Amino acid sequence: MTELTQSPAKRIFSIAWPAIGEAYLQNLLGVVDSFFIARIGLVAIDAVGVTNIYSMTYIGVFTATSTALSVFLSRAYGADANRGKAAIAHGMFIAFLVGLLFSTLSLIFTAPLLHLMGAHGTLEKTAWPYFRMVLGISPLIALFTAQSAAFRAIGDTKTPLRVGLEMNVIHVVLDYILIFGIGPIHGLGLLGAAWAMFLARLYAFLRLWWKSRQMQEIRLERANLHPQLDFLASMTKFAVPAALERLSMRLGQVIYFGLIVRMGVDVYATHNIAGTLTVFASTIGGGFATAATTTIGQAIGSGDESSVKSYRRWSYILSATSMTHCNSPYMRTESVDRVALYSQFSRSSLAVHCACD
């Protein structure tokens, strides 16, 4: 409980930066795939890029859905252990259903989704197996996101960060082996990248689940798995609007990227590299939004109104300061579009504002 005695600014910072690091590591999986696949050709890069657009959209929705788990758990943390564990169980169930829905839609409507992005002919054929496998494991990604949210809700952002680091190391090794082959193992090309993604994601999910079994605050027992329809309804009412809001933000980006794909393989490959860099900017606001949700939720749960106001104020101050610093002249390069960065930082500011409200 020593974390609760920290100053508001220090506590928000201690939660936000590991959360930002974890978000970077989530996005880094697609970046690593693009790096290795670049050796195969531009069409392969575009196939990864088209898939990554949907993947990042899905992860955004899963993160928004898991906000319900974070809010309900953070408010119950330290006050009602049973209610907190019920929030985890029901949050995981909601996350699984949302992940299953997106996975099913991706597998059934693979062709229309690729066509929406302007992927036809050779690009569609190349992207097809990678697209179906990477997006087909959406339930696994959704459950991992919900598990991470449970750790963050009790103030532990370092465990998901460490697991994210392990996941990326495993992914890099598997990517090289399965894409290009080594010794008696034959390279599978783009399909190998998809398998590497699946195995790395599976490891991360199982590793985080095992970690959760060692923590009394979030360890689920059989008694916690009984459904409570009123509780499930309350969490669903909270999760669905958040997910729809995030989905609406991302759908515009999907259409925008689709227009660029139609300009040609070379143009989109260039945009894909630059766009990958600007995506990282929005994770700063997401990290501080996570810190705001956790600290404000716990303060509300303990009935400490003065701390609620203090955490809200410092969340705004620290997020604005951090994003201003990252957008300063010496943090930019000439290869990154300034307008794109400003757009990402605007979305980051909105994320913090929504979390504080």
PyMOL commands that set and color helices and strands:
alter all, ss='L'
color gray80, all
select helices_A, chain A and resi 2-5+8-37+42-76+81-108+110-116+121-136+138-153+158-180+190-212+222-225+229-261+265-279+282-301+305-326+329-331+338-356
alter helices_A, ss='H'
color red, helices_A
select strands_A, chain A and resi 181-182+185-186
alter strands_A, ss='S'
color yellow, strands_A
deselect
rebuild
show_as cartoon
